[in-house]
Amino acid sequence: MIILKFSEPLPERILSGKKTSTWRVNDDRGITKDDKLSLP
């Protein structure tokens, strides 16, 4: 499981489906479609 940290209100918008994409700057985790993510 990959843990991603977002500032409020992004986690709620992502989980509700209102936000469906984001840019990750300098992130080398290689996240792809269907990866399991945790939004603490």
ABEGO torsion letter per residue (X at the ends): XBBBBBBOAAAAAAAAGABABBBBBGBAAGBBBGBBBBBX
